[in-house]
């Protein structure tokens, strides 16, 4: 795991987008794992800006999202299907047939979960998975005690998660669906590369637990410590409780890998 501390949420989003863009340029048919949430809004805005500037083409990519609420149809404006269509897919001309999210209104949710895993496998697996971090320590919707080997399945959301996501439901946590279909922790760990983006002082404590704490099913994001190729991009506010921050900063300043990024003052 590598931790990259940037000054502001904007810098963090730009760096994440720039890394995605680099991977897509090298591999135009990249299988990209997408995440949702307010942190990702900025990452997608940056990707859209790169596409608009003519320096990136996402139309050859295939995408798989982490999760979807159970009971929300793809047309529902509060669904992650809608979120992805309006915030990324339509803005970068991604053909709908190459974008995938779990179907939260499938008649048989267990069968849908298995089919979703199959679709990922048929696409050759996920090359690069974007993830955010929930305040319960979840990645996707893998709430506390999710097996670190779990696969796509239905999961009940904690009251805290429903609270955190209430902004997308008119501010009412009770309006947030109580269940979701989510990739498992094991599904996420199978991605060849993972980029987690975490910003804001309200994430400082859970970020420290997730990256520097012991690996535990109580905090599913700690499983990313096992991933051989995981970058965690954070802003100063989120980094404020990291014990190892001096070393992480030094690495970004020293490592040749980060040279092109260091030379760009916007990142
Ligand atoms: C939801 C998503 C997670 C995401 C989290 C963080 O719970 N299912 O995948 O990481 O939100 O959200 P935000 O970026 O709004 O803090």
Boltz pocket constraint, residues with backbone or C-beta under 6 A from the ligand:
constraints:
  - pocket:
      binder: B
      contacts: [[A, 35], [A, 36], [A, 37], [A, 38], [A, 39], [A, 40], [A, 66], [A, 67], [A, 131], [A, 132], [A, 133], [A, 134], [A, 135], [A, 138], [A, 139], [A, 140], [A, 141], [A, 161], [A, 164], [A, 165]]
      max_distance: 6.0
